[in-house]
């Protein structure tokens, strides 16, 4: 994070060399930003889709249309500075269906900070907020176009790790090489986000806070902002827009589908995220069975269904529960990860109510329990648990998951008239994960309806998230993960609240008797939580009746029946909406079973829906529009043939989770949390032979020469030229440290 912010800060300082049309200086920052500190650094991180000029040679920095006199500066920046590019147009479209939001952003930037006779690389960075997944991007620069494709992993690609992927979780980037100064860059970026749900209301938060320095001068460009929102609940229920950050006008209402529009000329680009919330009127449990026929492009010719249940805004009683927290305290959890887990568990304990039971188990090479039995919730027991955690949450040793799970299930065997629940949290991957799943599956089958629910939470990238996903599926629980240290506490609490707010348990669907074939993506149906909708998807053959019945048990053990109307969907592309969910489920099943046919299903789904998976790769394909025009005038080659001039496909990295890192777990490596990666390393061009100079920070233009172990006459000449240029720029506080002891010229 610090490296990225520092590069942007360097870029903003470099941009002071610019003189905009009319002789005006760049826009001034908001008050307080120039004082520095963590708050100022946070303002430099992308909070909306951004494009940056990657500048390693500051002599190229100038306005492209009206060049100004610029004192020449010698040397190279390594790592390069990132100058935020100004934005000309922005168009945001959000399409909500069920609990998913598909986001499409069209934007146009211009390379306002590089003289037309020079080129530089451009980095496009897209923050996707919480639970976002990239779906693709298309970029046009002059007569070149770039687009992403999803291909099988075996496809031959050109290795270039700096061309795109994830800078950090939910922060996607692409690098476009050799863009000429003054050029326009048009991009269409697509990603998906999960909708939050609480008390009958859906909501979403889309990063849309553009910093002041991307605003072109009003006299140069008219800024037109457009936001389109479409909501399709899928049910014949009243939909109400509850709140929005931007002024939206309703443009149409057709059945359960609503559309809204905001379009205006603005003085500055949006300085706040685009947030909205809406409710689907439902006083009690409700839902429907959404069905859609297969299409010609489907890998499976069976029809698709989705059973979607809303808990409603009614005050259904939540099950009393017996909760056992099973927490990894191996050496890799040292520091903030374990501290954040402890804080989250303390908060979760405080949210348990009278009549609930709890216990805490920590595991590494050994196992430690807060109590030898389940403890009733009381102020005294919660306080004792907090004291126990302060003493016993010590990160050391290895990772042994099975022993702790067995102990938790043994503890819960004594629970009566409560819903038994296990909350497993780990940051590691172990050798016996397949055996754990099979053993737990057998144990839960033997216990029948009294079997505990198992919810799992993964911390960082070293754990096997597909193992945790599968274990939660077998245990009819919830899975979630945190890939950044700063999000651990909030995500654990959200996960705990979903899993601990059960209002209907032991769900069954009466559908198989009416159909020739009925296959559910997950064979285990979780309980209904008051905090999130329940979605059950799969494939079928035959004909659904007009109504389907879902059955379950309430907290007072009365049976409830929910009548679900079968709805034939035309406006909601179920295959697209459910694709990511289905890919994750099938990948977890393929991991557990080793079934190659399931892996092939994942590959086909991934390519069909342009969603990266563990068996596919997203690549960046560059196309020259001149070659496309020329090819249209001649007979093209058959599609299966690949000519020698076929453009390279460059893989985009870090889009796959992987199946855990057992070696890192055994060595207790604590590096499984993502952060902003350093910018690409550029070749250091030295003007003086034998002089290993590097560029460092300075108050205005960041130029100083540090760490030089060999000083000669040429070095002195270069230093004198740099200082002369700096004095022209008004940078009087440039420092140069020369370490010359024992050096030879």
LOMI-689956 format. One record per residue (C-alpha): residue in three letters; x, y, z. Coordinates in steps of 0.02 Angstrom, whole numbers, plus 50000, padded with zeros to 5 digits. Layout:
// residues N
ALAXYZ...
//
This chain:
// residues 745
UNK500005000050000UNK501375012150048UNK502365008749889UNK500885012349777UNK500415028249871UNK502225033949865UNK502295031349676UNK500695041649654UNK501365055049770UNK502945055649663UNK501855057149509UNK500855071649580UNK502465080649621UNK503095077649444UNK501465084449374UNK501915101449447UNK503005103349293UNK501415104549187UNK500715120949126UNK498935118149067UNK498085127248921UNK497885145648959UNK499455145649065UNK498515138649215UNK499345127649346UNK498655110349392UNK497155110449510UNK497575112449693UNK497275098149816UNK495905099049948UNK496395107150111UNK497295095350228UNK497955083550096UNK499665091150083UNK499995089150269UNK500475070850241UNK500185056250359UNK499155040350341UNK497565049750293UNK498455058450149UNK499235041950092UNK497515033750094UNK496855047549980UNK498165042549850UNK497535024649836UNK496265021149698UNK494465023249758UNK493735022749581UNK494345016049414UNK495945025549375UNK497285026649241UNK499085031249281UNK500525036549169UNK502025025949218UNK503465038449212UNK505275032849226UNK505985047649129UNK505375064449200UNK506015073949048UNK504495066948954UNK503275075749071UNK502455090348982UNK500765095548913UNK500525087448742UNK499595101548654UNK500485117348715UNK502265112448762UNK503055123648892UNK504855127248931UNK505465113249043UNK507215112649119UNK507985096149066UNK508185083249203UNK509445069149190UNK509225051749260UNK507865038749279UNK506575034949412UNK506695017349480UNK505365012749530UNK504395024249414UNK503155037449469UNK501295035649434UNK500455051549369UNK498545050249380UNK497795053649208UNK496335065549182UNK494645058349139UNK493535064548997UNK491985053349009UNK491215040749128UNK489685029549110UNK489215017249247UNK487905003749221UNK487354992149363UNK486184977549331UNK485524968949488UNK484744951649483UNK484414940449634UNK485884943949751UNK487154948749617UNK487614965449536UNK488434965349364UNK489414981549341UNK489964988949175UNK491015004749173UNK491455014249015UNK492765027649037UNK493915038348931UNK495555045548993UNK496865055848903UNK498735055748925UNK498825074048973UNK500545073749054UNK501715066848918UNK502335077048770UNK501715070748601UNK503445065948543UNK503655053548686UNK502825037648748UNK502545029248915UNK501625014248986UNK499895016649061UNK499225006949208UNK497325005149227UNK496775000749405UNK495004995349450UNK494434993549633UNK492984981249640UNK492504983349824UNK492054968849936UNK491704951849855UNK492034958449680UNK492634947649534UNK493314953849369UNK492334948349215UNK493364956549078UNK494024972449001UNK494164980348829UNK495364994548796UNK495655005048640UNK497165016248613UNK497285024148441UNK497365009948314UNK497684996748446UNK496404986948546UNK496594975548696UNK495344963348766UNK495344949648897UNK494944931548859UNK494794916048967UNK495744900848901UNK496244883848964UNK497854883649065UNK498704872648936UNK498544886448806UNK500254893348760UNK500474910948826UNK501854923748833UNK502454925749012UNK502414943749072UNK501864945549252UNK501834964549244UNK500434965849114UNK498924963149225UNK498064953949364UNK497764958549545UNK498824971449635UNK497914966049793UNK496244957549827UNK494844966649735UNK496084978249648UNK496254973349465UNK497524981349347UNK498074981149165UNK499634988449089UNK499544996048915UNK501274998348839UNK501985012848738UNK500565025348735UNK500945041648646UNK500765057948740UNK499055066248714UNK498225049748664UNK496465045048720UNK496205028448808UNK494435021348802UNK494055006748917UNK492554995748957UNK492784986149118UNK491584972949184UNK491514965249357UNK490234957649475UNK489854961449657UNK488814952549787UNK487334962149856UNK487264964050045UNK485624958950128UNK484934964250296UNK483164964850363UNK482334963250193UNK483454976050108UNK484764973349972UNK486194985749956UNK487844987849864UNK489324999749870UNK490275002849707UNK491935012349712UNK491585028749623UNK492605042049717UNK493685050949590UNK495085061849663UNK495195080249621UNK496715077949508UNK495775068049374UNK494645083049337UNK495115091949174UNK494885110749169UNK493055115149136UNK493555126448990UNK494445111848906UNK493165097848926UNK491335097148972UNK491135083349102UNK489595072449079UNK489195059249209UNK487995045049175UNK487375031449293UNK486125017949245UNK485345006049370UNK484234991049331UNK483434980249465UNK482604963649428UNK482074954449585UNK481424939349491UNK479834939049596UNK478104946249577UNK478394956949730UNK478414975649754UNK480174982849737UNK480564999549818UNK482155009649800UNK482605014049980UNK484105025349961UNK485445030949839UNK487015041549843UNK486685049749674UNK485065057549610UNK484205043749512UNK482585045749414UNK481465031049381UNK481395028049193UNK480345012449181UNK479424998849275UNK478944982649192UNK478334969149310UNK479714965749436UNK481004975149331UNK481434993349370UNK482635005149283UNK483385021549344UNK484495034649263UNK485605049049318UNK486375059649180UNK487065077049205UNK488445089149164UNK489495090649320UNK490815102849380UNK491855088749455UNK491805069949440UNK490915060349578UNK491785061849746UNK490775048149832UNK490455029749803UNK488895024749710UNK487805016449842UNK485995011349835UNK484794999949926UNK483104992649885UNK481844981249966UNK480804967149895UNK479194967949995UNK479024952350097UNK478334952150273UNK478774933850292UNK479744919850209UNK479474920050022UNK480324915549861UNK480144906649697UNK480844893749579UNK481654902349430UNK481864891349278UNK482704894549111UNK482934883248960UNK484674878748903UNK485454888648761UNK486494883048613UNK488094888748698UNK487784878648858UNK488954864148891UNK487454854748965UNK485824853048868UNK484784851449027UNK483764866549085UNK484324877249232UNK483384881049392UNK483684892149543UNK482684891049704UNK482824908049788UNK482144910749964UNK482054927550054UNK481984927350245UNK480874942850241UNK480794957450359UNK479734948450487UNK480384944750662UNK480584925950650UNK481334918350806UNK483164913550790UNK483704896350848UNK484524894951017UNK486264888550986UNK487774879751058UNK489314887450980UNK491104880850978UNK492454892150905UNK493894881850836UNK495364893750808UNK497054891050727UNK498454897750839UNK499924890950739UNK501504901350721UNK500944909150557UNK499514918050648UNK500764928650742UNK500374947150765UNK498874956150691UNK497984940950614UNK497774932450783UNK497424949050871UNK496034953050746UNK495294935550765UNK495294937550955UNK494394954350941UNK493094946950822UNK492774931850936UNK492594943551087UNK491274953550993UNK490394937650933UNK490314931051112UNK489514947351169UNK488144945051038UNK487624927851104UNK486014928551205UNK485334920851364UNK485004902451331UNK486474900151213UNK488004889551252UNK489804891451197UNK491584885351208UNK493264889851129UNK494584877851063UNK496294883351001UNK497384871850900UNK499174870950836UNK500214855450875UNK499194854351033UNK497384857651081UNK496774869251219UNK494964871751275UNK494214886051373UNK493124873451466UNK492914854651477UNK491064856851433UNK489874869151352UNK489654884951455UNK488024894351472UNK488074912251411UNK488174924651554UNK489144940451592UNK490314930551704UNK490664916751577UNK490964929151437UNK492174939151545UNK493094923151592UNK493224918251409UNK493964935351367UNK495274933251504UNK495654915551443UNK495914921751265UNK497114935351322UNK498204921851401UNK498014907451279UNK497964915851109UNK499824913251078UNK500424909750901UNK501624895050899UNK501784877550830UNK500994868750681UNK499234865550616UNK498144850550665UNK496334853250610UNK495564835750626UNK495924833650811UNK495094850250855UNK493564846650746UNK493334829750830UNK493444837851000UNK492154851050950UNK490924837950886UNK491154827951047UNK490764843551150UNK489194846951048UNK488544829051066UNK487914834051238UNK486904848851171UNK485014847151178UNK483604858451116UNK484884869951033UNK485654870950860UNK487474864850873UNK488714875350774UNK490594874650743UNK491534890150683UNK493234884950613UNK494554898350574UNK496244894150498UNK497624901550390UNK498444885150340UNK498304869950227UNK498584852350296UNK498964835350219UNK497384826250275UNK496064838050204UNK495234824750097UNK495154813150247UNK494434827150356UNK493004829850232UNK492594811250221UNK492714808550410UNK491614823650448UNK490354818350314UNK490204801050393UNK490044808250568UNK488674820450516UNK487684806850426UNK487754796050582UNK487084810250689UNK485644814050572UNK484604829550607UNK485594833050767UNK487234834950673UNK488174851250704UNK488284864750571UNK490084868250521UNK490544885550457UNK492304889050396UNK493364904750377UNK495014905950283UNK496344918950323UNK497554923450184UNK498074913550031UNK499044899150111UNK497484889550164UNK496524878550042UNK494934888550017UNK494124874649915UNK494364862650061UNK493564875550177UNK492154878550051UNK491824859750037UNK491884857150226UNK490614871150252UNK489514863750116UNK489564846350198UNK489194854550366UNK487724864850297UNK488624880350358UNK489364896150284UNK491084899350209UNK491984915950199UNK493774922450192UNK494864937650220UNK496354941150107UNK496884957250191UNK497334959350374UNK496274975050388UNK494684965850338UNK494854950750455UNK493804957250599UNK492354964250497UNK492214949050385UNK492264936650529UNK490854946050614UNK489794946550456UNK490114927850430UNK489674923750611UNK488074934050607UNK487464925250449UNK487824907950515UNK487154911050691UNK485494918950636UNK484614902850582UNK482724904450573UNK482294888450475UNK483314872350485UNK483344855650393UNK482664862050227UNK481964849750099UNK481254853349926UNK479844843249852UNK480354843649669UNK481124827049619UNK479454817949609UNK478884828949465UNK480474828549359UNK481404815949253UNK483074822049318UNK483534834249457UNK485354838449500UNK485814851449631UNK487504860149619UNK487744857049805UNK486974841249875UNK486894849150048UNK485554862350075UNK486014875050210UNK484804882450336UNK483894898850307UNK484744913450395UNK483884929850438UNK485444938650369UNK485514932050190UNK484434924250054UNK484544905650017UNK485004900949839UNK484934882949776UNK485374880249594UNK485584865749475UNK485014857049316UNK483444847249276UNK482504838049140UNK480634837049130UNK479314849749178UNK479134858749343UNK477374859749416UNK476634877049443UNK477064876649628UNK478464868449728UNK478474866049917UNK479964869250030UNK479884861950205UNK480884865250361UNK480824867250549UNK480664883350650UNK481564887350812UNK480084880250914UNK480254864050810UNK478614866950719UNK478654861850536UNK478424875650408UNK477944874150224UNK478374887750099UNK477454887749933UNK478604892949791UNK477894898249623UNK478834892049469UNK479324907049362UNK480004905749184UNK481374918749169UNK481664928949011UNK482454945049077UNK483694937149199UNK485154927449122UNK485224914049257UNK486764905849182UNK487734922149201UNK487064926649373UNK487424909349445UNK489044905649350UNK490314911049483UNK489354901949620UNK489254886249515UNK491104886949467UNK491624888049650UNK490504873549702UNK491044862349558UNK492884866349588UNK492714861349771UNK491844845149720UNK493164841649587UNK494544844549716UNK493744832249838UNK493314818749712UNK494744820749588UNK493424819349451UNK494144825249284UNK492404826849209UNK491964839649343UNK493554849049301UNK493024849349117UNK491334856449170UNK492224870249264UNK493314874049111UNK491784875348998UNK490824886149121UNK492334897249148UNK492644900248962UNK490794902048923UNK490554915649055UNK492294923749049UNK492604920049233UNK494364914049280UNK494464897449372UNK495794885749440UNK495864876749272UNK495834891949158UNK496794908149138UNK496274925649092UNK497424933048960UNK497634949948878UNK497544949748688UNK498204964448586UNK497524967648412UNK498094980348283UNK496594988448201UNK497624991348043UNK497884972548028UNK496044969448060UNK495564981447920UNK496804973247802UNK496204955847848UNK494414960547806UNK494944964047627UNK495694946847598UNK495094929347626UNK495394924847807UNK496194908647867UNK495114895047946UNK494834898548129UNK495744882948188UNK497374888148105UNK498574899448195UNK499704909948088UNK501464915048136UNK500894933048161UNK499544928548285UNK499604941448428UNK500304935048593UNK499124930948734UNK499844937948896UNK499204929449056UNK498484940249195UNK499134934149361UNK498484931149538UNK496684928349482UNK496654910549553UNK496594905449735UNK497514888949715UNK497284873749825UNK498294879549975UNK500144880250013UNK500614865850128UNK502474869950123UNK502124887750183UNK500984880750318UNK502304868450379UNK503584882450386UNK502334894150472UNK502584907750343UNK501504922750383UNK501454930450209UNK499764924150151UNK498974941350152UNK498974951749995UNK499574969549983UNK499904981549842UNK501364974649744UNK502804986049700UNK502754993949528UNK503684985149390UNK505574987149394UNK506224997449251UNK507954996149179UNK509105008749263UNK509995019049133UNK511535027549203UNK512295042249112UNK513985040249197UNK514955024049179UNK515265015749346UNK513995026749437UNK512595016949520UNK511425031449555UNK509615029549604UNK508205041849616UNK507495045649788UNK506255057649867UNK506405076549862UNK505155089949913UNK504595094949738UNK505285083249606UNK506015068649705UNK507715069949624UNK509265065749723UNK510675053549702UNK510945041749848UNK512025026949889UNK513365029749758UNK514855018849798UNK515935024649652UNK516105043149619UNK517045049649468UNK517115065649364UNK515655060149255UNK514605057549412UNK515025075049470UNK514515082249301UNK512855072949307UNK512535078849485UNK512915096849439UNK511705095949290UNK510325088349398UNK510525101749532UNK510505115449400UNK508875108749331UNK508145107349505UNK508575125449544UNK507635130549386UNK506135121049451UNK506215129949618UNK506755114449714UNK508055121449833UNK508005107749963UNK508625093349855UNK509865082649949UNK511225071649875UNK512115058949982UNK513735052249910UNK514565037649995UNK516295037449920UNK517395029650053UNK518695018049974UNK517975020449798UNK518965020449639UNK518595031449490
//
